[in-house]
Amino acid sequence: ISKSPVSFTMISLFNEDIGLYCGRGHPLFAVPDREIEIRQISDYKMIDITTASTPEIKSLMNLLDIKATASTDVSRILLVLSGNYIGFIPSALADHWVRDRKLRRLISDRICYSNVCSVVWKKDAPANLIRDTFVRELKKSSTEFNAS
Protein backbone atom coordinates (compact mmCIF):
# COMPACT_ATOMS: atom_id res chain seq x y z
CA ILE A 1 0.00 0.00 0.00
CA SER A 2 1.50 3.31 -1.01
CA LYS A 3 0.81 6.52 0.80
CA SER A 4 -0.02 9.63 -1.14
CA PRO A 5 2.45 12.48 -0.72
CA VAL A 6 1.71 15.02 1.96
CA SER A 7 0.88 18.47 0.62
CA PHE A 8 1.27 21.71 2.48
CA THR A 9 -0.22 25.18 2.62
CA MET A 10 2.48 27.84 2.62
CA ILE A 11 2.17 31.58 3.05
CA SER A 12 5.24 33.74 2.47
CA LEU A 13 5.49 36.43 5.12
CA PHE A 14 8.60 38.51 4.38
CA ASN A 15 12.13 38.47 2.98
CA GLU A 16 15.00 38.37 5.44
CA ASP A 17 18.32 39.99 4.52
CA ILE A 18 21.28 37.77 5.46
CA GLY A 19 24.80 39.19 5.73
CA LEU A 20 28.27 37.91 6.56
CA TYR A 21 29.50 39.06 9.99
CA CYS A 22 32.56 38.91 12.20
CA GLY A 23 32.86 39.81 15.87
CA ARG A 24 35.07 42.34 17.60
CA GLY A 25 38.41 40.66 18.10
CA HIS A 26 38.29 38.95 14.72
CA PRO A 27 41.20 39.89 12.39
CA LEU A 28 38.76 41.31 9.77
CA PHE A 29 36.84 43.50 12.24
CA ALA A 30 38.99 46.61 11.63
CA VAL A 31 39.78 45.98 7.95
CA PRO A 32 37.87 48.32 5.60
CA ASP A 33 35.57 46.50 3.14
CA ARG A 34 37.48 47.90 0.15
CA GLU A 35 40.60 46.05 1.39
CA ILE A 36 38.86 42.67 1.79
CA GLU A 37 38.99 40.29 -1.16
CA ILE A 38 36.42 37.52 -1.25
CA ARG A 39 39.18 34.92 -1.53
CA GLN A 40 40.57 36.19 1.82
CA ILE A 41 37.40 35.01 3.54
CA SER A 42 38.58 31.42 3.06
CA ASP A 43 41.52 32.15 5.40
CA TYR A 44 39.16 32.34 8.39
CA LYS A 45 37.04 29.83 10.29
CA MET A 46 33.48 29.83 8.96
CA ILE A 47 30.16 28.65 10.38
CA ASP A 48 28.24 26.42 7.96
CA ILE A 49 24.90 27.58 6.56
CA THR A 50 22.11 25.23 7.57
CA THR A 51 19.39 27.04 5.62
CA ALA A 52 18.84 27.38 1.90
CA SER A 53 20.76 30.08 0.09
CA THR A 54 21.52 31.23 -3.43
CA PRO A 55 23.65 29.11 -5.80
CA GLU A 56 26.36 31.80 -5.59
CA ILE A 57 26.50 31.58 -1.79
CA LYS A 58 26.53 27.76 -1.94
CA SER A 59 29.49 27.93 -4.37
CA LEU A 60 31.26 30.36 -2.04
CA MET A 61 30.64 28.04 0.93
CA ASN A 62 32.45 25.24 -0.93
CA LEU A 63 35.60 27.40 -0.94
CA LEU A 64 35.48 28.36 2.73
CA ASP A 65 37.06 26.82 5.82
CA ILE A 66 33.94 25.42 7.53
CA LYS A 67 34.86 24.76 11.16
CA ALA A 68 31.50 24.94 12.94
CA THR A 69 27.84 24.20 12.44
CA ALA A 70 25.11 26.12 14.22
CA SER A 71 21.50 25.36 13.44
CA THR A 72 19.98 28.49 14.96
CA ASP A 73 20.57 32.19 14.39
CA VAL A 74 21.30 32.72 18.09
CA SER A 75 23.95 30.00 18.17
CA ARG A 76 25.59 31.52 15.05
CA ILE A 77 25.62 34.94 16.69
CA LEU A 78 27.27 33.53 19.81
CA LEU A 79 30.01 31.89 17.73
CA VAL A 80 30.58 35.07 15.70
CA LEU A 81 30.59 37.23 18.86
CA SER A 82 33.46 35.08 20.15
CA GLY A 83 35.68 36.68 17.50
CA ASN A 84 36.81 33.25 16.32
CA TYR A 85 34.40 32.71 13.42
CA ILE A 86 32.66 34.49 10.58
CA GLY A 87 29.10 33.56 9.71
CA PHE A 88 25.88 34.48 7.96
CA ILE A 89 23.30 36.13 10.23
CA PRO A 90 19.96 37.85 9.51
CA SER A 91 20.70 41.58 9.52
CA ALA A 92 17.60 42.41 11.60
CA LEU A 93 18.95 40.15 14.34
CA ALA A 94 22.56 41.37 14.08
CA ASP A 95 21.73 45.11 14.03
CA HIS A 96 21.69 45.40 17.84
CA TRP A 97 25.26 44.08 18.12
CA VAL A 98 26.39 46.12 15.12
CA ARG A 99 25.18 49.31 16.83
CA ASP A 100 27.11 48.26 19.97
CA ARG A 101 30.22 47.62 17.79
CA LYS A 102 30.35 43.97 18.83
CA LEU A 103 29.58 42.68 15.31
CA ARG A 104 30.53 43.99 11.91
CA ARG A 105 28.94 43.19 8.58
CA LEU A 106 31.57 42.31 5.97
CA ILE A 107 31.53 43.37 2.30
CA SER A 108 27.74 43.63 2.17
CA ASP A 109 27.87 44.88 -1.42
CA ARG A 110 29.45 41.58 -2.52
CA ILE A 111 28.31 38.86 -0.10
CA CYS A 112 24.67 38.67 0.95
CA TYR A 113 21.49 36.78 0.25
CA SER A 114 17.82 36.77 1.19
CA ASN A 115 15.59 34.15 2.81
CA VAL A 116 11.85 34.02 2.33
CA CYS A 117 10.24 33.45 5.73
CA SER A 118 7.01 31.49 5.50
CA VAL A 119 4.45 29.76 7.64
CA VAL A 120 3.66 26.18 6.59
CA TRP A 121 1.11 23.57 7.68
CA LYS A 122 -0.35 20.33 6.34
CA LYS A 123 -2.99 21.08 3.73
CA ASP A 124 -5.36 18.37 4.98
CA ALA A 125 -5.00 19.39 8.65
CA PRO A 126 -8.38 19.97 10.33
CA ALA A 127 -9.45 23.51 11.20
CA ASN A 128 -7.65 24.70 14.31
CA LEU A 129 -8.54 27.94 16.08
CA ILE A 130 -5.09 28.38 17.63
CA ARG A 131 -3.23 27.77 14.35
CA ASP A 132 -5.62 29.93 12.33
CA THR A 133 -5.36 32.80 14.85
CA PHE A 134 -1.57 32.46 14.89
CA VAL A 135 -1.37 32.52 11.06
CA ARG A 136 -3.72 35.53 10.89
CA GLU A 137 -1.55 37.44 13.40
CA LEU A 138 1.65 36.46 11.57
CA LYS A 139 0.20 37.73 8.28
CA LYS A 140 -0.90 40.98 9.94
CA SER A 141 2.49 41.58 11.61
CA SER A 142 4.41 40.68 8.44
CA THR A 143 2.34 43.23 6.50
CA GLU A 144 3.25 45.85 9.12
CA PHE A 145 6.92 44.70 9.05
CA ASN A 146 7.09 44.95 5.23
CA ALA A 147 5.47 48.42 5.30
CA SER A 148 8.18 49.85 7.58
Protein Blocks (a to p, Z undefined) as FASTA:
>chain_A
ZZdddddddddfbdcdddddddehiaklmpcfklpcfklmmmpccdddfbdcdfklmmmm
mmpccfbdcfbfklmmmmmmnopaccdddfklmmmmmmnopaccehkllgccdddddddd
dfklccdfklmmmmmmmmmmmmmmmmZZ
